[in-house]
Amino acid sequence: MEYGLIGAKLGHSYSKDIHNQIGDYKYELKEIAAEDIDSFMKIHDFKGINVTIPYKQTVIPYLDEIDDAAKEIGAVNTIVNKGGKLFGYNTDFIGLKRLILSQNIELADKTVLILGTGGTSKTARAVAKSLKAKEILIVSRKSGEGVITYEEAASKYKNAQIIINTTPCGMFPNINDFPIDVTAFPKLEGLIDVIYNPLRTQLVLRAQELGIKASGGMYMLVQQAIAAAEYFFDRPLEPSKADEIFNSLLADKQNIILVGMPGCGKSTVGKKLAKLLGKDFFDTDELIQQQENMHPSQIITQRGEEAFRNIESKICEEMAVKTNAVISTGGGAILRKENVIHLKNNGIIFFIDRKLENICPTGDRPLSNSREKLQAVYDKRYPIYSACCDYKIESDENMNHTIDKIIKLFGGKNEN
């Protein structure tokens, strides 16, 4: 291996995708078991590597030199082999600091809670210190020297203004997990989660729902990779490179989620949109029909709406781990909050807002098979569509207009 990433489990990693866009060099992912890290580091048959969980501290004794920032943090995530000697750096510091600044989250004179005690936690502490935080508290499941528990954080430090999550809680595949309840902190102003898969964790989504500035770790990942490549090749890269790669990666990984009234054209728009953007297409109603061997209307008629919603929720949860897809949802998928959260993990929700007079009731939709029922459904759901969406698309009779609007918004301003 010339260049690459080492760690215990790397199935979630986007590092290869990023480095492939940085330059013309081969970058590999190499999972290493704990018992094999010693021989790997002693042989050090590589030119440059990145290091992730759980080896950011493990590798330090094998290094010939460590730069001051990495030494102060006590964690290394980048190693360069210079003529047989190993030099260690910490580019996570650069990445995290740039992420916080990009979100306009102010740490100066604020109380900051850092969740976790690993190598990235130490990096977050150094960043918070550099941004002049007033008070920095490390939070873990067990208390210790300089460490408080989650219970103590919620009771004694409920006025904390900033939370930085450095734990793997909420990372793929455990996307339903979250390390702390943000509602326990009424003064919270900003939240950073270093997890980047999913793009928006439960923690980030819960904070955003409360109107709090919050971001996942994708931008940090890109910025630290840029800094690592600069160490690998001992030359600076154009500052615009990071944003270029970040936007490209988001466009490739993010899902487009279509919600709206039955008959508003979600499936038709979705299929054409997916073809134009080179994304996979999924229709949740079609997936339910394939799974149950029954049309959704039959399920509602024979088993009841609640049974149908339960099946629909499982499908939405399965969609949460998809990437690079266009997903058309059933008209009532947004009625359950957990469905919205799952769809937002890796996606941006577009509400196809078509005027009711342009939607026709049909016999195969038992909940809206008359003009009266359709009006009642519209009145109930419209506020929910509006509240849950990232973007509202006013749809006219021209499908191409709707598609153009979505593409423009998706490519121009992605949610982080």
N, C-alpha and C positions, 0 to 999 in steps of 0.2 A: 504494500500500500504506500503510495506517495503522499496523498493528501486524503483526509477523511475525518470521520467522527467516531469516537469510541464511547461506549456506555454499556450498561447492563441490558437495557431493552430499548430498541430504536425503531420499533414498528410505527411509532407516531411521528417520526422526525421528518421535517421539511428541509433539513440542512442541505441535502444533496440537490434539491430543486433550486435552492438559492445559489449555491456555489456554481452550479452549471450555468447560471446567468451572469455570474461575476466575471468569469474568464475562461480561457481555453485550457483547462487542466482537469485531470480525472480525480473526482472526489467520491470516496466510498464510505458506506456505513458499516461499521464493524462492531458487532455485539461481542463483548468479552465477559466471561464468567469471572467471579471474584478470585477463584484459584488460579486464573491464567494471567491476571494483570501484571504480576511480578515478572514473568518471563517476557511478556510483551514489551514492558518498559525497559528491561535490561537489554533486550536485542535492539530496540528502537529502530526498526527497519522502516523508517518513514522520513519524509521531508518536513511535513507539517501536519498537525492534527488538532482537532477540537475535542474537548473532553466534556462529557455531561454526566448526569446522575448515574452511579453514586461515586464517581472517581475524581471529582474536582480537588479533593484534599489528598486522596490516596496517592496521586502521581507526584506530589511535591518532593518527597525524599529522593526521587530518581533524577531530579533536575540539577544541572550544574549552576544555573543562575536563574533568579526570579526578579522581575522588575518590581520597583517599589510599591506600585499600586496593588499588584497581586500579593506581595508580601504582607502588606498592611491588612488586606482583606482575608488572607489565609486560604485562598482558593485560586486555582488555575483552571482556565478553560481553553487555553491555546498554548500549544507547544511547537517550537520551531527547532529543527535539527540543523545546527550550523557546524558542519565539519565534524560530526560525531558528538558534539556537545549540545545538551538540551537546554533551551531557554524558555521559561514560562511566563505567560502574560494572563491578564484577566480582561477580556474584551466585553464581558457581560456588564461591567461597570459603564463602559461607553454606551452600550446598547440600552441599558435601563435608563440612564440619565437622559438620553436623547428621546426615549419614549415618553417619559414624564414631561419633558419640555414640549414635546409635540402636542400633548393633550392640554397644555396650558394649566397644568395642575401645580399650584404654588405650595411648596413645602416650608418656606421660610417662616420661622416663629410658630410652626404648627406641631401638634402632637401626632406622631406617626406610629402606627402599629404594624410591625413586620411579622407575618405569619410564617413560622418555620424556623429551623435552626441549622439548616445545611449550608452548603457553600454559597448558594444564591442569596440566602438570608444575610450572610456576611457582606456580600456585594451590595445588597439593598441598604444595609446599615451605612456603608461607606458613601453611597450615593445620597442618602438622606442627610448625612452629615455635611457633605459637600454643598448641598442645597440649603444648608443652614436651618434644618429642622430644630425646633426648640426642645422637643423631647422625643426620644426614640425608644420604643419598647418592643422586645422580642417576645412573641407569643407562641406557646407550644402546649401539647396535651399535658405535659408534666412541668411543674415549676422547678426552678433551679437557680443557680447563681446568674443573675442578670436576665432571668426568663420568668415570665408570668404565664398563668394558665388562661385558656379561653374564657373561663368563668370569671376570672379576675379582670380580664380585659373588658368584659361586658358590664361588670358591676362597678369597678373602680375607675375605669378609663372610658366611660361611655361618651365623653365629650371629645374623643379623638376625632381629628378632622381628616386624616389620611390613613388608608389601609393598603399595604402591599403584600400580596400573597405570593410566597415563594415555595409553597408546598405543592406536591403533585395532586392534591385533592381536587377532583373535577376534571382531571385529564382523561382523554380517551384511553380505554373504553368506559371508564367510570364517570360518564358525563352527567349523571344525575346528582353527584355528590357536590357539596360545597362546605368549606371549612368553618365559616362563621356566619351568623345572622346579621346582615347589615342593618336591619331595622332596630337593632339594639344600640345604634350609634346615631342619635338624632342630629349631631353636628357634622356628620360626615360630608366632606366636600369633594373628595377624589378617591378613586380606587384603581389600583393597577394589579392585574393578575398576570404573572409571567408565563402562564400556560398559553399555548398558541393552537392547540388542537384539543377541543374545538376552538374555532375562532373567537366565539364569545361563550365563556363558561357560564354556569348557573350563577356564580358569584357576580360576574360582570353584568349579566342580564338583570339580576335583582337590583343592583345598584342603579343601572340605567333606568329601570322602571320607576325609581324614586326621584329621577331627575338629577342624579349624581354623575359627574364626569367619571367615566370608567372605560378601561381598555384592556384587551387581552395582550399577549406578548409577541404577536407576530412582527410588529415594527421593531421591537427590541431584538428579535432573532435576526432580522435582516441587517440591522445596524451592527450587531456584534460580529456577524459573518463578514461584513465589509471590512471591519477593523482587523479581523483575523487574517483575511486575504492580504491586507496591507503588510502585516507582519510576515506572512508566508513569503511574499515576493519583494519585501523591502522597498515598496513604492506606494505613493498615495493614489487613491482612486478619486474620480470626479465626485463631488458632494451630491450631485443629482442622481448618482447611480443607485443609492439606497431607495429613494422614492420611486424610481423607475422599476426596480425589482419588486418593491412592496406592492405597488399597484398591479403589476403583472401577476404576482402570486395570488393576490386577492381575486382578481378576475378569473384566475384559473381554479381556485379552490372554492370560492363562495358559491352558494346556491342562490337561485332566484326563486322565491316562494310567491305563488299567485293565490290571492284570496279574493272572495267576492261572492255576490249573490249567485244562486243557481241560474244558469242561462246567461251569465254575463260574458261568456266567451273565454274562460280561463284555459280550458283544454286546447282549444283551437289556437289561441295566442301562444300558449306554452310550447306546443309542438313545433310551431314555426320558429319561435324564439330559440329553442334548443338547437334546431338545425342551423340557424344562422350563427350561433355562438359556439358550436361544436361541443355542446353539453349533453349529458344524458337527460332523458325526459321521463318523469314519473307522474302518474295521475293516481291520487290516493283512492278514489272511488274504483278505478280499474283494478288496483292492487287488492282492494277488498273483495271485488267480484271474483278475481282469480283465486284468492285464498279460500273463500267461502263457497265458491261455485254457485253464487246467487247474486242477482243484481241488488245494489243497495236498497232499492225500493221494496224488493221482496223481503229483505231482512227487516226493514222497518215495519212492514205490514204484518209479517208473520211472527217476528220475535220482539218487536217493540223498538222505539227509538233509543232507549237506554242501552240495549244490547248492541245496537249498531254503533253508538258512540264509543262503547268499550273497545270494539274491534278497531274503530277509526283511531283511537288513542294509541293502540299498539303499533299501528302502521306509522303514525306520526313519530313515535319514538324510534322506529326503525329508520325513518328518513333523517333523523337527527345526525346520524354518523355519515351520511352521504356527503360527498363533495363534488363540485363541478357539475351540478345538476340544475334543471328547471323542474320545479315540483308544483303541480296544480292540485289544489286541495278541494275537498268537498265544501259546499257552501256553509256548513255548520261546524267545520273543524275548529274554528276560532272560539267556539262556545266554551271550550275547556282551556283554562289558562295553561295547563301543562303542555298541551299541544302547541300553543304559541311559543312557549319557551323552547321546546324541542326543535321546532322549525327554525327558530332564530339562532340556535347554537352555531350553525355553519351557513346561515342564510339571511338574506334581506327580504323582508315582506313587502310586496307591492299589492295594494288594494285596487282592483279593477273596478272603478266606480262608474258603473253604467246606469243611466237614468232608468227609473222603474218602468216608465212607459215604453221603453225599448226592450223590456224583458217579458217574454210570454210564458204564462203558466203552462205546464205540460203534464200529461197523465202519468208519466213515469216518475214523477216527484210527488209522493203522497203528502209531503209537508207544505207544498206550494203548488198544488194542482188546480187552484182556482185563483181568480184575481183577488178575492178577499184574503185568502190564505197567504198569497204572495205579498200583499200589502202588510199583513201582520208580521210575517217573517222579516220583511225589509225594515219595518219600524223597530223591531227588537234587535236586529243584528247590525244595522248601520253604525250605531255608536261604537260597537265592539270592533268592527272592521277599522274604523277611523282611529281608535285608540291603540290597536295592536300593530298597525302597519308602520313601516319605516318611510314609505312613500305612497301617496295617493295618486292614482293615475285616472284622470277624467277621460272616460272612453266614449268615443263617438261611433258612428256607423262604419268607420274605416279602420279595419284591423291593423293595417300597416302603421297608422298614426300611433296607435297604442303601443305597438312593438318598438317603434322609433323612440318614443318617450322613455320606455323602460331601458332600452340600450343606452340612451344618453345619460340617464341617472345612474345606472349600474356602472358604467365606465367612468363617469365623471366624479362621483362622490361615494366611495364605498364606506360602509360602517366598520369601525375597528373595534 
